Amino acid sequence: MAWWQRIIWLCAGLTLTTGCITSRVTLPRLLPLEPSVAAADLAGRIAYLQQARVIRAAVQLQFTDYRDSGRGIGKAYPSASGALVLRRPESIRLQVQASLLGPLADMTSDGERFTVAVFYPTDRQSFIRGSNHKTYRLAMSNPERQSETSQQDISVFASLRPQHLSTPLLPPPVPPETPEVSWSVFETRRDEMDSNGSRPGWVTRTYYLLYVAQRNEAGVWRPRFAYWFDRTRTGTPLTRLEVFEDNGTLSTVSEFGGYAGPDGAMRLLPEWVRILRPAEGYALRVAFQSPEVNPELLPDDVFVLMNDRNLKVVDLDAQP
C-alpha cells in the first residue's frame, strides 16, 4: 500500500473514531435577522422620537429594591398606579398612589431642582428637596436590624428622584458629530433567556449598537449614550438605552417594550419602560395606560409642588 493510501485510511479512521465520541449539545437558538438598517437611519429613528414633546398618561408602576443585591437579595414592592406628565427636555411630575393606602408620593423636577412629597408611611411623611446635579448617597440600613432610622427610610424615596425618569421616558436625540462628539454603529450578539412565544429558552439576539462618546476638557473620550436596536424583532426597534455620567460611569439602563407595532411601524411611545439605576440600587417599571402625546393644554403649575400639608422639610443640600 502506497504511503498516500495509508494517510487516507488514517484520516478516515480518525473521522470515524471522532464521530463515535461526539454528543448532542443544546445551544442558544440563533434568531433570524431583520433587513439591515443604515447608521443614519438608526439615528433618524431617535430623531423621530423627538416629536413627543409632552406626554400625559396614567401609568402602572412596579418598584424593585436592589440595594442588597450583593447578597443575592432583592425586594419587590406591590404595583402602584400613577399620573405622569413629562415635557422636554427635563420637566416631570409624577403622582403615585395605591388602591388601599391612598396617595404615596408626589414628585416633580424642573431640570435643575427636584421635590418629593412623601405621604406614606404616615410616620415618615416628609417634603424632600435637592439638586438634580448632585448624587446623595445615604447609608443603607443594616440587614440584621429590624427597623430603620427616619433618615434611612427617607433615603429610599430620595433615591427615586423624578429626574431619573426623564431621559428613559423621553430618549434624547443622538448629538451631531463634532470634534468633541463621536458616534459609531456596530453589530453585537447576546445570549438571553426568552420566556415568550411557543419555544421558551435561551436565544441569541443580534443588535445594532449606536454608541456615542464625548471628549471632556482634559481631552479624554468617555461614553455618553448607547442605543440598542434589536435586529431580531420586526422593525428593528429601540429596546435599550444606556446613559453614562461625565466620568464614564454607567448611571441608567433603560429597557423598552413595544416601540414597534406588530407590523414594524415605529411608535412615539413604547408600551412600557424598565429603568435600572445601579448607583441607587433600584429598578422601576413604568407601563403607559392611554397616553396623550403633545396635549394642547397643561396647567401652568403642573410642575410646581407646594408643601400644602405642612410636611417635615428635608433639604438634602443641608445634610452633613
Kinemage of the C-alpha trace (Angstrom):
@kinemage 1
@onewidth
@group {chain A} dominant
@subgroup {mainchain}
@vectorlist {calphas} color= white
{ca met a 1} P 0.000 0.000 0.000
{ca ala a 2} L 1.380 3.371 -1.017
{ca trp a 3} L 2.128 5.976 1.630
{ca trp a 4} L -0.628 8.307 0.430
{ca gln a 5} L -3.167 5.481 0.687
{ca arg a 6} L -2.123 4.869 4.275
{ca ile a 7} L -2.691 8.574 5.076
{ca ile a 8} L -6.206 8.415 3.578
{ca trp a 9} L -7.068 5.351 5.678
{ca leu a 10} L -5.626 7.009 8.776
{ca cys a 11} L -7.724 10.153 8.274
{ca ala a 12} L -10.854 8.085 7.668
{ca gly a 13} L -10.214 6.157 10.858
{ca leu a 14} L -9.778 9.322 12.873
{ca thr a 15} L -13.015 10.719 11.449
{ca leu a 16} L -14.967 7.587 12.382
{ca thr a 17} L -13.443 7.495 15.841
{ca thr a 18} L -14.206 11.161 16.475
{ca gly a 19} L -17.776 10.689 15.309
{ca cys a 20} L -18.262 7.896 17.807
{ca ile a 21} L -17.420 10.118 20.801
{ca thr a 22} L -19.402 13.240 19.867
{ca ser a 23} L -22.616 14.032 21.705
{ca arg a 24} L -25.591 16.272 21.144
{ca val a 25} L -25.462 19.632 22.989
{ca thr a 26} L -28.089 22.333 23.452
{ca leu a 27} L -27.147 25.799 22.235
{ca pro a 28} L -28.985 29.119 22.351
{ca arg a 29} L -31.307 29.328 19.381
{ca leu a 30} L -29.973 31.849 16.836
{ca leu a 31} L -32.875 34.104 15.888
{ca pro a 32} L -33.293 35.236 12.261
{ca leu a 33} L -32.455 38.818 11.360
{ca glu a 34} L -34.497 41.702 10.029
{ca pro a 35} L -33.129 43.531 6.937
{ca ser a 36} L -30.065 45.681 7.552
{ca val a 37} L -30.508 49.343 8.557
{ca ala a 38} L -28.060 52.140 7.740
{ca ala a 39} L -26.440 54.056 10.604
{ca ala a 40} L -28.077 57.324 9.530
{ca asp a 41} L -31.494 55.643 9.600
{ca leu a 42} L -30.908 54.441 13.166
{ca ala a 43} L -30.067 57.974 14.250
{ca gly a 44} L -33.132 59.150 12.347
{ca arg a 45} L -35.343 56.856 14.392
{ca ile a 46} L -34.157 58.537 17.574
{ca ala a 47} L -34.765 61.912 15.931
{ca tyr a 48} L -38.320 60.762 15.129
{ca leu a 49} L -38.980 60.210 18.843
{ca gln a 50} L -38.314 63.903 19.496
{ca gln a 51} L -41.777 64.652 18.111
{ca ala a 52} L -43.109 63.550 21.506
{ca arg a 53} L -42.537 66.863 23.296
{ca val a 54} L -45.150 66.440 26.033
{ca ile a 55} L -46.642 63.277 27.493
{ca arg a 56} L -49.572 62.955 29.856
{ca ala a 57} L -50.583 59.468 30.923
{ca ala a 58} L -51.865 57.194 33.604
{ca val a 59} L -49.133 54.706 34.465
{ca gln a 60} L -48.683 51.466 36.343
{ca leu a 61} L -45.508 51.321 38.438
{ca gln a 62} L -43.505 48.357 39.727
{ca phe a 63} L -40.592 49.135 42.052
{ca thr a 64} L -37.788 46.682 42.907
{ca asp a 65} L -35.122 47.415 45.526
{ca tyr a 66} L -31.680 46.083 44.540
{ca arg a 67} L -29.670 47.759 47.294
{ca asp a 68} L -28.883 44.408 48.894
{ca ser a 69} L -28.143 42.616 45.620
{ca gly a 70} L -24.588 41.877 46.778
{ca arg a 71} L -26.129 39.156 48.942
{ca gly a 72} L -28.400 37.988 46.121
{ca ile a 73} L -31.464 39.541 47.768
{ca gly a 74} L -33.966 41.950 46.258
{ca lys a 75} L -37.246 43.410 47.408
{ca ala a 76} L -40.219 43.712 45.048
{ca tyr a 77} L -42.961 46.119 46.081
{ca pro a 78} L -46.652 45.842 45.128
{ca ser a 79} L -47.551 47.683 41.954
{ca ala a 80} L -48.989 51.164 42.246
{ca ser a 81} L -50.826 53.484 39.894
{ca gly a 82} L -49.720 56.952 38.974
{ca ala a 83} L -50.339 60.094 36.959
{ca leu a 84} L -47.387 61.221 34.853
{ca val a 85} L -46.686 64.445 32.956
{ca leu a 86} L -43.441 64.937 31.003
{ca arg a 87} L -42.192 67.875 28.964
{ca arg a 88} L -38.923 68.047 27.103
{ca pro a 89} L -36.202 68.423 27.979
{ca glu a 90} L -36.426 67.514 31.683
{ca ser a 91} L -39.668 68.697 33.305
{ca ile a 92} L -41.609 65.941 35.041
{ca arg a 93} L -44.456 65.429 37.522
{ca leu a 94} L -45.350 62.036 38.933
{ca gln a 95} L -48.123 61.345 41.453
{ca val a 96} L -48.161 57.834 42.950
{ca gln a 97} L -50.954 56.133 44.862
{ca ala a 98} L -52.033 52.662 45.963
{ca ser a 99} L -55.616 51.471 45.858
{ca leu a 100} L -55.706 50.589 49.567
{ca leu a 101} L -53.278 53.120 51.001
{ca gly a 102} L -54.173 56.216 49.021
{ca pro a 103} L -51.507 58.761 47.931
{ca leu a 104} L -47.949 57.507 48.403
{ca ala a 105} L -45.835 60.282 46.911
{ca asp a 106} L -45.885 63.333 44.667
{ca met a 107} L -42.694 64.397 42.907
{ca thr a 108} L -41.543 66.946 40.380
{ca ser a 109} L -38.414 68.303 38.714
{ca asp a 110} L -37.812 71.366 36.564
{ca gly a 111} L -34.473 70.156 35.236
{ca glu a 112} L -32.441 71.888 37.936
{ca arg a 113} L -34.129 71.086 41.253
{ca phe a 114} L -36.365 68.246 42.404
{ca thr a 115} L -39.004 67.991 45.109
{ca val a 116} L -40.561 64.831 46.545
{ca ala a 117} L -43.530 64.814 48.931
{ca val a 118} L -43.719 61.522 50.837
{ca phe a 119} L -47.175 60.695 52.236
{ca tyr a 120} L -46.724 57.064 53.239
{ca pro a 121} L -45.868 55.640 55.697
{ca thr a 122} L -47.520 58.320 57.801
{ca asp a 123} L -44.753 58.353 60.417
{ca arg a 124} L -42.200 59.108 57.681
{ca gln a 125} L -44.040 61.875 55.879
{ca ser a 126} L -41.640 64.458 54.526
{ca phe a 127} L -41.073 67.123 51.896
{ca ile a 128} L -37.678 66.424 50.296
{ca arg a 129} L -35.753 68.934 48.199
{ca gly a 130} L -32.457 68.657 46.361
{ca ser a 131} L -30.419 69.387 43.248
{ca asn a 132} L -30.528 67.383 40.029
{ca his a 133} L -26.773 67.771 39.662
{ca lys a 134} L -25.797 66.109 42.926
{ca thr a 135} L -25.697 62.479 43.989
{ca tyr a 136} L -26.962 61.863 47.507
{ca arg a 137} L -25.587 58.626 48.902
{ca leu a 138} L -27.168 57.801 52.229
{ca ala a 139} L -26.098 54.768 54.255
{ca met a 140} L -28.017 51.581 53.601
{ca ser a 141} L -29.637 50.009 56.610
{ca asn a 142} L -28.047 47.064 58.385
{ca pro a 143} L -29.855 43.969 57.044
{ca glu a 144} L -29.811 42.403 60.513
{ca arg a 145} L -31.721 45.280 62.089
{ca gln a 146} L -35.473 45.006 62.402
{ca ser a 147} L -36.134 48.721 61.917
{ca glu a 148} L -34.556 51.591 60.027
{ca thr a 149} L -33.945 55.154 61.089
{ca ser a 150} L -36.001 58.002 59.697
{ca gln a 151} L -33.044 59.117 57.585
{ca gln a 152} L -32.682 55.671 56.026
{ca asp a 153} L -36.390 55.429 55.247
{ca ile a 154} L -36.271 58.829 53.586
{ca ser a 155} L -33.294 57.700 51.512
{ca val a 156} L -35.479 55.157 49.686
{ca phe a 157} L -37.625 57.984 48.318
{ca ala a 158} L -34.703 60.362 47.816
{ca ser a 159} L -33.072 57.786 45.543
{ca leu a 160} L -36.263 57.643 43.469
{ca arg a 161} L -35.680 61.132 42.143
{ca pro a 162} L -38.108 62.258 39.429
{ca gln a 163} L -35.367 63.408 37.037
{ca his a 164} L -34.126 59.817 36.841
{ca leu a 165} L -37.224 59.126 34.736
{ca ser a 166} L -36.989 61.977 32.235
{ca thr a 167} L -34.276 60.604 29.928
{ca pro a 168} L -35.524 56.988 29.876
{ca leu a 169} L -39.105 58.023 29.146
{ca leu a 170} L -38.125 60.668 26.577
{ca pro a 171} L -34.897 59.376 24.971
{ca pro a 172} L -32.603 62.237 23.918
{ca pro a 173} L -31.559 62.756 20.295
{ca val a 174} L -28.245 61.468 19.018
{ca pro a 175} L -25.958 64.526 19.219
{ca pro a 176} L -24.400 65.603 15.914
{ca glu a 177} L -20.794 64.617 15.310
{ca thr a 178} L -18.322 67.359 16.187
{ca pro a 179} L -14.645 67.414 17.181
{ca glu a 180} L -15.909 66.778 20.741
{ca val a 181} L -18.573 64.162 19.933
{ca ser a 182} L -18.141 60.917 18.047
{ca trp a 183} L -20.598 58.141 17.354
{ca ser a 184} L -20.452 54.815 15.578
{ca val a 185} L -22.634 51.796 14.878
{ca phe a 186} L -21.606 48.181 15.154
{ca glu a 187} L -23.338 44.825 15.445
{ca thr a 188} L -23.234 42.644 18.535
{ca arg a 189} L -24.869 39.465 19.790
{ca arg a 190} L -26.143 38.477 23.220
{ca asp a 191} L -27.449 35.225 24.665
{ca glu a 192} L -30.701 35.887 26.518
{ca met a 193} L -33.461 33.914 28.187
{ca asp a 194} L -36.679 34.251 26.205
{ca ser a 195} L -39.799 33.159 28.065
{ca asn a 196} L -42.228 34.452 25.439
{ca gly a 197} L -43.601 32.637 22.440
{ca ser a 198} L -44.072 28.954 21.790
{ca arg a 199} L -40.412 27.985 22.324
{ca pro a 200} L -39.151 29.440 25.611
{ca gly a 201} L -35.454 29.059 26.351
{ca trp a 202} L -32.089 30.618 25.595
{ca val a 203} L -31.807 32.544 22.342
{ca thr a 204} L -29.085 34.561 20.616
{ca arg a 205} L -30.239 38.051 19.656
{ca thr a 206} L -28.409 40.378 17.304
{ca tyr a 207} L -28.323 44.109 17.984
{ca tyr a 208} L -27.212 47.287 16.335
{ca leu a 209} L -25.389 49.328 18.968
{ca leu a 210} L -25.275 53.070 18.267
{ca tyr a 211} L -22.505 54.254 20.563
{ca val a 212} L -21.949 57.939 21.391
{ca ala a 213} L -18.714 59.172 23.011
{ca gln a 214} L -17.793 62.653 24.165
{ca arg a 215} L -14.400 64.233 24.819
{ca asn a 216} L -14.042 66.149 28.082
{ca glu a 217} L -11.967 69.237 28.809
{ca ala a 218} L -8.935 67.082 29.575
{ca gly a 219} L -9.144 65.529 26.094
{ca val a 220} L -10.280 62.110 27.400
{ca trp a 221} L -13.041 60.331 25.499
{ca arg a 222} L -15.889 58.995 27.651
{ca pro a 223} L -19.040 57.061 26.724
{ca arg a 224} L -22.223 59.149 26.775
{ca phe a 225} L -25.062 57.080 25.296
{ca ala a 226} L -25.539 53.590 23.886
{ca tyr a 227} L -28.745 52.955 21.897
{ca trp a 228} L -29.619 49.289 21.278
{ca phe a 229} L -31.768 48.202 18.312
{ca asp a 230} L -32.964 44.598 18.144
{ca arg a 231} L -32.446 43.118 14.655
{ca thr a 232} L -34.415 40.001 15.593
{ca arg a 233} L -37.677 41.882 16.177
{ca thr a 234} L -39.982 43.190 13.479
{ca gly a 235} L -38.970 46.716 12.543
{ca thr a 236} L -35.604 46.588 14.396
{ca pro a 237} L -36.969 48.697 17.288
{ca leu a 238} L -35.089 50.541 20.019
{ca thr a 239} L -35.083 48.160 23.004
{ca arg a 240} L -32.371 49.504 25.316
{ca leu a 241} L -30.682 52.777 26.241
{ca glu a 242} L -27.586 53.152 28.414
{ca val a 243} L -26.702 56.581 29.824
{ca phe a 244} L -23.274 57.408 31.273
{ca glu a 245} L -22.110 60.104 33.674
{ca asp a 246} L -19.425 62.614 32.705
{ca asn a 247} L -16.766 60.371 34.291
{ca gly a 248} L -17.844 57.386 32.200
{ca thr a 249} L -19.803 55.624 34.957
{ca leu a 250} L -22.981 53.858 33.865
{ca ser a 251} L -25.860 55.735 35.508
{ca thr a 252} L -29.042 54.430 33.864
{ca val a 253} L -30.069 51.349 31.914
{ca ser a 254} L -33.486 51.521 30.260
{ca glu a 255} L -35.276 48.662 28.536
{ca phe a 256} L -38.216 49.311 26.219
{ca gly a 257} L -41.110 47.163 25.079
{ca gly a 258} L -43.408 47.969 22.195
{ca tyr a 259} L -41.620 50.772 20.351
{ca ala a 260} L -42.613 48.948 17.154
{ca gly a 261} L -46.068 47.610 16.418
{ca pro a 262} L -46.814 44.119 15.055
{ca asp a 263} L -46.301 45.457 11.532
{ca gly a 264} L -42.947 47.029 12.470
{ca ala a 265} L -44.270 50.606 12.306
{ca met a 266} L -42.444 52.837 14.786
{ca arg a 267} L -44.348 54.435 17.657
{ca leu a 268} L -43.585 57.659 19.509
{ca leu a 269} L -44.013 55.876 22.851
{ca pro a 270} L -43.305 52.309 23.936
{ca glu a 271} L -45.809 50.232 25.862
{ca trp a 272} L -43.502 50.042 28.876
{ca val a 273} L -40.098 51.151 30.123
{ca arg a 274} L -37.964 49.447 32.767
{ca ile a 275} L -35.442 51.801 34.394
{ca leu a 276} L -32.456 50.479 36.332
{ca arg a 277} L -30.321 52.815 38.458
{ca pro a 278} L -27.221 50.853 39.569
{ca ala a 279} L -25.851 53.546 41.907
{ca glu a 280} L -29.106 53.914 43.827
{ca gly a 281} L -29.892 50.199 43.680
{ca tyr a 282} L -33.425 50.199 42.314
{ca ala a 283} L -35.415 49.345 39.217
{ca leu a 284} L -38.730 50.890 38.212
{ca arg a 285} L -41.044 49.538 35.532
{ca val a 286} L -43.415 52.104 34.033
{ca ala a 287} L -46.324 50.880 31.891
{ca phe a 288} L -48.272 53.526 29.945
{ca gln a 289} L -52.074 53.474 30.001
{ca ser a 290} L -53.934 55.573 27.407
{ca pro a 291} L -51.143 58.125 26.986
{ca glu a 292} L -51.680 61.532 25.400
{ca val a 293} L -48.848 62.778 23.213
{ca asn a 294} L -48.494 66.560 22.869
{ca pro a 295} L -51.776 67.535 24.569
{ca glu a 296} L -52.855 71.053 23.726
{ca leu a 297} L -53.275 72.338 27.280
{ca leu a 298} L -51.351 71.807 30.504
{ca pro a 299} L -51.959 73.604 33.815
{ca asp a 300} L -49.395 76.348 34.384
{ca asp a 301} L -48.467 74.915 37.794
{ca val a 302} L -48.294 71.258 36.789
{ca phe a 303} L -44.543 71.124 37.507
{ca val a 304} L -44.777 73.093 40.760
{ca leu a 305} L -45.101 71.142 44.010
{ca met a 306} L -46.139 73.046 47.149
{ca asn a 307} L -45.955 71.821 50.742
{ca asp a 308} L -49.703 72.177 51.282
{ca arg a 309} L -49.780 69.560 54.050
{ca asn a 310} L -47.023 71.199 56.086
{ca leu a 311} L -44.841 68.117 55.896
{ca lys a 312} L -41.453 67.998 57.562
{ca val a 313} L -38.978 69.630 55.182
{ca val a 314} L -35.808 67.661 54.382
{ca asp a 315} L -33.250 69.745 52.492
{ca leu a 316} L -30.724 67.230 51.182
{ca asp a 317} L -28.247 70.002 50.425
{ca ala a 318} L -28.223 70.878 54.123
{ca gln a 319} L -27.443 67.304 55.220
{ca pro a 320} L -23.940 66.795 56.687
